[in-house]
């Protein structure tokens, strides 16, 4: 955890040294020296953290204290730098002067800046001394040596226990795996002439090893293969040791391999498996590059390799040279989870527990989120308690602390710790950020990534935006089974919301509290920790103690402040003013869904602010001081009452995300000057008046939503769009009674995936639309759209997943075989269709269908069976709705 703090500071120091050339003489050298020392420290801090995770509560207290002090020094460094930049940035700026006056002003400015420069020099000197003392302490107590010893890849005793336990799982623990066993057995029986990999993927504790071991034993009893091998790979076994273990696992193999190198062991393995039908299990694989070595030793004959892993990337890495079947193991269904829980919790007690205990059992299994290892651990703990409601409730209420300390729960805690420790510091930071949100909270993908970027968790890469890197981070956390997908867009298959399951959330919160990564205030009383730099405030809280802490300057160094879900409680302007006048170094400010009505002028003091979310608040105006937020990257004003933005906003040259869709659905008017916002990547629902000509400067845009376009501005908009080569999403809405003049767009953006055009009359669809082969969504409203154009779309847009057309002209709908291979949603509204013909083999992925007058009898309906089922379902829903309306009218 200290590694995260050190890395974040190092990442801040390096660009500072490149850009800030006006530091007091000597300070720059000290900062460079500190940066070098921190880079050396972080080289072994990860190993220290790894050892602490492995030893859990038994780890050396002096090492814990030493690591905590390193983290505090890192925080101090960041505070000093940010406070210095805050003071420099808030110096009053002078207007133009003549030459003599200009020189005098520069002298005055230099004298005024002497105090903050002297302060930073003094602070950095003290920090330098602190680092030297920590280095001496580390050498005195042998922490660096201990870290080196811990990096030898040893597994903890708890891990060996978990692997051993999987081999002797009791019958009652094999709950809810019938379908999985059947699927694996089917793949094994299929065999084939080539090499085949079966990968069982899922988070730690789901029972992957137990499942595969059960199938493996059955195959051994059936003698389906000539030889069998099982290797517990884990994180430590690789290279020579891996192949030695594999060769020893073959029962008829007796040769000694003590002195052989890797090349010889691979040759031995190949020779032994030659002409044999083999089944090999690689259990608990972590490294995606492991297959590149293993495949060299496995002949391409009738071989089956089963892999268990937490990372889907491991399964994908095998596809280069083998046929791969991937089975994503899911958590237990509630019924099976409860059955497993009861089999363990009541094994020595009453067979007829009281109703209250049965109900509490459901709460326990819900808390475990269907993870068998967690269910067995908690149920085993409860089996040692008396079957009394009071004792069970005590366990439930203290579940978070029990997870870390109770011997019954260390197994699951170890599974979580291993997954967490295997992450890079960037991914660790991103995962811990979920601790700022309550359990069961599903956060939108885009919002989460913007927060990560603002916090500095997302690294900068050449040829990739930070948004793209953030998307990769989230995908990796999902692939590693650490983050759950809460909602997927049913039409595009894209992740919209994500969360962590309850026990993972408990684990994260414990980590956050242990290392002061953040604090979450859910109720009263509340005591603010001076080292905490992130604060999240939930429901039903009294803000008085927070205001007191702010007034006492106890939380003035906060970087992130998240306020959510106040349940309608109005936030007083007094509280907001007090808060804003005290918080100096805020980087993220999140007020979404809060009844906030006023944004004070002091918002301009937050010179470090990168993320400002006021979505769905009661804000009506944005103060002019927002122009001072030179580091602001995200400004979210969606569903507010803001209808106009001050011209000062055009000073925000780092702004990447601007969403200004009002509560009333009206586009916010922009004034001239928007061309200055050259870093913009998203500009959502602005009024086209007066700014269309300037949009051509926004070459980095990836998403543009514009409304109230008039015909005369169509050519200007087309010219602007042609310059936006990175554009992926485009929405254009005409002003009432105006025509969308878009024919002059000759070179549409090559990467466009989503296009929504809203005309005001029956216009012709621009020809360039039909050349967009990468579209996944197409909405056309107010255009003439015929069967011939449907033919073009069906044939020329292979990636299309959603098609919405209003109106559809023509009496007959004809969709031929081979069209719309990926389409999931089809809407053809405002039409007078009399006949429908949909060939077999078309629309294989259709999930949503809306056709005009589908509830009436058409002259001719010829559709595939899966489409017919959709029509019947829609008809039933329609009939039921009509019946309800009739009953209401009576």
Secondary structure, 3 states (H helix, E strand, C coil): CHHHHHHHHHHHHHHHHHHCCCCCCCHHHHHHHHHHHHHHHHHHHHHHHHHHHHHHHHCCHHHHHHHHHHHHHHHHHHHHHHHHHHHHHCCCCCCCCCHHHHHHHHHHHHHHHHHHHHHHHHHHHHHHHHHHHHHHHHHHHCHHHHHHHHCCCCCCHHHHHHHHHHHCCCHHHCCCCHHHHHHHHHHHHHCCCCCEEEEEECCCCCCHHHHHHHHHHHHHHHCCCCEEEEEEEECCCCHHHHHHHHHHHCCCCCCCCCCCCHHHHHHHHHHHHCCCCEEEEEEEECCCCHHHHHHHHCCCCCEEEEEEECCHHHHHHHHHCCEEEEEECCCCCHHHHHHHHHHHHCCCCCCCCCHHHHHHHHHHHHHHCCCHHHHHHHHHHHHCCCCCHHHHHHHHHCHHHHHHHCHHHHHHHHHHHHHHHCCCHHHHHHHHHHHHCCCCCCEEHHHHHHHHHHHCCCCCECCECHHHHHHHHHHHHHHCCCCEEEEECCCCCCEEEEECCHHHHHHHHHHHHHCCCCEEECCCCCCCCCCCCEEEECCCCCCHHHHHHHHCCCCCCCCEEEECCCCCCCCCHHHHHHHHHHCCCCCEEECCCCCCCCCCHHHHHCCCCCEEECCCCCCCCCCHHHHHCCCCCEEECCCECCCECCHHHHHCCCCCEEECCECCCCCEECCCCHHHCCCCCEEEEEECCCCHHHHHHCCCCCEEEEEEECHHHHHHHHHHHHHCCCCCEEEEEECCCCCCCCCCCCCCCCCCCEEEEEEEEEEECCHHHHHCCCCCEEEEEEEEECHHHHHHHHHHCCCCCEEEEEEECCCEEEECCCCCCCCCEEEEECCCCCEEEECCCCCCCCCEEEECCCCCCCCEEECCHHHHHHHHHHHHHHHHHHHHHHHHHC
